[in-house]
């Protein structure tokens, strides 16, 4: 239960982060069950950063559907939480 003054200030910033092989290996050691949710090669593609790093991101078009679905779920389950931005 949240107090009304807390609910009035509640907000979320939703970011579907990129990933990479190095972080994948680290996460396997720290949180292997969570990594099962993050590392999905069938829904991801290679992306190169501005600095030349090789990362993984959701395939084009796929991420937008995930962001929409998450925002809908948040609105249903935590309606007092304003979404500041989502990408």
Secondary structure, DSSP 4 states (H G I P E B T S, - for coil): ---HHHHHH-EEEE----B-HHHHHHHHHH-HHHHHHH--GGGEEEEE-TTS-EEEEEPTTHHHHHHHHHHHHHHHH-TT-EEEEE-
